């Protein structure tokens, strides 16, 4: 873990740390546990990771690389569809998808300096620094959601084990 260095090293390391933290909230869950809905929204351990993969594509592939949606390597629209996981997709598949999207994001981000900017219709002018910090915040928030879901899932498993 990088805790000292220039801004880019620290920001990149913190983003990678939060990517791993999000994955860790679901690692080791069974398929039904990963899909277990404990809140009214589509938020499940697997859907949080699916959403994170879409966020990577939206911000880096669509916005920074200026790719058409059809040129992205998966879902890249800013809507609730980012949380949709197909029945045939396993937790391992979704983790792999997120890791591939993250790798591509790292590559795209590396082409830009922190102070480089783009103009977006909703946000206006944003810098690469802002994008990376926003992604740190996004994944940290979702890792927190995942921690809470995991705690509930693990507690339910403990209760079931005690009943057996």
PAGUKE-976597 format. One record per residue (C-alpha): residue number from 1; residue in three letters; x, y, z. Coordinates in pm, whole numbers, plus 50000, padded with zeros to 5 digits. Example, Ala and Ser with C-alpha at 12.3 -4.5 7.8 and 13.67 -1.06 7.14 Angstrom:
REC/resi/resn/u/v/w
REC/1/ALA/51230/49550/50780
REC/2/SER/51367/49894/50714
// end
This chain:
REC/resi/resn/u/v/w
REC/1/UNK/50000/50000/50000
REC/2/UNK/50130/50342/49906
REC/3/UNK/50088/50599/50183
REC/4/UNK/50345/50855/50068
REC/5/UNK/50450/50984/49731
REC/6/UNK/50316/51227/49478
REC/7/UNK/49946/51297/49444
REC/8/UNK/49898/51059/49151
REC/9/UNK/50062/50764/49328
REC/10/UNK/49854/50816/49641
REC/11/UNK/49526/50870/49454
REC/12/UNK/49579/50567/49230
REC/13/UNK/49673/50350/49529
REC/14/UNK/49369/50463/49728
REC/15/UNK/49138/50392/49435
REC/16/UNK/49285/50042/49397
REC/17/UNK/49248/49989/49772
REC/18/UNK/48878/50075/49755
REC/19/UNK/48830/49852/49450
REC/20/UNK/48974/49561/49649
REC/21/UNK/48766/49650/49955
REC/22/UNK/48448/49633/49750
REC/23/UNK/48540/49293/49607
REC/24/UNK/48633/49167/49954
REC/25/UNK/48279/49234/50080
REC/26/UNK/48150/48959/49849
REC/27/UNK/48443/48721/49822
REC/28/UNK/48361/48377/49962
REC/29/UNK/47984/48416/49942
REC/30/UNK/47775/48148/49779
REC/31/UNK/47579/48239/49467
REC/32/UNK/47245/48269/49648
REC/33/UNK/47405/48472/49928
REC/34/UNK/47562/48710/49675
REC/35/UNK/47215/48772/49527
REC/36/UNK/47031/48798/49856
REC/37/UNK/46816/49111/49874
REC/38/UNK/46817/49260/50220
REC/39/UNK/46701/49610/50124
REC/40/UNK/46418/49727/49895
REC/41/UNK/46656/49847/49621
REC/42/UNK/46851/49629/49378
REC/43/UNK/47151/49650/49613
REC/44/UNK/47301/49306/49674
REC/45/UNK/47665/49207/49717
REC/46/UNK/47690/49095/49353
REC/47/UNK/47499/49395/49217
REC/48/UNK/47730/49639/49396
REC/49/UNK/48026/49493/49208
REC/50/UNK/47830/49489/48880
REC/51/UNK/47744/49856/48937
REC/52/UNK/48110/49937/49007
REC/53/UNK/48214/49778/48675
REC/54/UNK/47959/49994/48495
REC/55/UNK/48082/50303/48679
REC/56/UNK/48436/50227/48559
REC/57/UNK/48311/50207/48199
REC/58/UNK/48094/50518/48224
REC/59/UNK/48362/50743/48368
REC/60/UNK/48673/50615/48193
REC/61/UNK/48561/50447/47870
REC/62/UNK/48265/50672/47784
REC/63/UNK/48372/51004/47931
REC/64/UNK/48752/51007/47928
REC/65/UNK/48821/50782/47628
REC/66/UNK/48513/50926/47453
REC/67/UNK/48395/50583/47338
REC/68/UNK/48044/50517/47212
REC/69/UNK/47846/50290/47437
REC/70/UNK/47872/50015/47174
REC/71/UNK/48253/50029/47200
REC/72/UNK/48257/49977/47576
REC/73/UNK/48319/49629/47716
REC/74/UNK/47983/49611/47893
REC/75/UNK/47692/49810/48025
REC/76/UNK/47777/50181/48032
REC/77/UNK/47459/50382/48085
REC/78/UNK/47391/50607/48382
REC/79/UNK/47076/50436/48510
REC/80/UNK/46952/50163/48742
REC/81/UNK/47057/49902/48485
REC/82/UNK/47408/49923/48630
REC/83/UNK/47282/49706/48918
REC/84/UNK/47129/49435/48695
REC/85/UNK/47296/49095/48710
REC/86/UNK/47184/48826/48465
REC/87/UNK/47083/48490/48610
REC/88/UNK/47368/48312/48428
REC/89/UNK/47637/48541/48574
REC/90/UNK/47826/48406/48873
REC/91/UNK/47991/48608/49146
REC/92/UNK/48328/48509/48999
REC/93/UNK/48213/48634/48656
REC/94/UNK/48109/48971/48799
REC/95/UNK/48432/49009/48999
REC/96/UNK/48629/48931/48681
REC/97/UNK/48421/49187/48489
REC/98/UNK/48496/49453/48751
REC/99/UNK/48866/49369/48752
REC/100/UNK/48880/49389/48370
REC/101/UNK/48698/49723/48372
REC/102/UNK/48932/49851/48643
REC/103/UNK/49238/49748/48442
REC/104/UNK/49104/49932/48139
REC/105/UNK/49026/50236/48354
REC/106/UNK/49383/50241/48488
REC/107/UNK/49511/50238/48130
REC/108/UNK/49282/50518/48018
REC/109/UNK/49349/50730/48328
REC/110/UNK/49725/50693/48283
REC/111/UNK/49699/50884/47954
REC/112/UNK/49590/51198/48137
REC/113/UNK/49745/51431/48393
REC/114/UNK/49550/51503/48710
REC/115/UNK/49473/51855/48589
REC/116/UNK/49351/51753/48242
REC/117/UNK/48982/51830/48195
REC/118/UNK/48680/51726/47992
REC/119/UNK/48338/51886/47962
REC/120/UNK/48029/51683/48048
REC/121/UNK/47664/51783/48004
REC/122/UNK/47564/51718/48368
REC/123/UNK/47878/51790/48571
REC/124/UNK/48035/52058/48350
REC/125/UNK/48413/52076/48338
REC/126/UNK/48579/51802/48542
REC/127/UNK/48943/51709/48589
REC/128/UNK/49100/51368/48601
REC/129/UNK/49181/51442/48966
REC/130/UNK/48810/51499/49037
REC/131/UNK/48718/51180/48852
REC/132/UNK/48966/50966/49045
REC/133/UNK/48862/51119/49379
REC/134/UNK/48495/51070/49292
REC/135/UNK/48563/50703/49211
REC/136/UNK/48745/50662/49545
REC/137/UNK/48436/50803/49717
REC/138/UNK/48199/50588/49508
REC/139/UNK/48377/50261/49581
REC/140/UNK/48435/50342/49948
REC/141/UNK/48062/50415/49990
REC/142/UNK/47965/50093/49814
REC/143/UNK/48221/49891/50011
REC/144/UNK/48046/50024/50323
REC/145/UNK/47713/49908/50182
REC/146/UNK/47872/49572/50106
REC/147/UNK/48012/49545/50460
REC/148/UNK/47666/49594/50606
REC/149/UNK/47507/49342/50369
REC/150/UNK/47785/49092/50442
REC/151/UNK/47737/49135/50816
REC/152/UNK/47365/49062/50775
REC/153/UNK/47430/48760/50552
REC/154/UNK/47695/48619/50785
REC/155/UNK/47472/48674/51090
REC/156/UNK/47183/48495/50917
REC/157/UNK/47415/48203/50843
REC/158/UNK/47521/48189/51208
REC/159/UNK/47157/48178/51318
REC/160/UNK/47083/47901/51068
REC/161/UNK/47385/47704/51190
REC/162/UNK/47273/47746/51552
REC/163/UNK/46924/47618/51462
REC/164/UNK/47063/47305/51296
// end
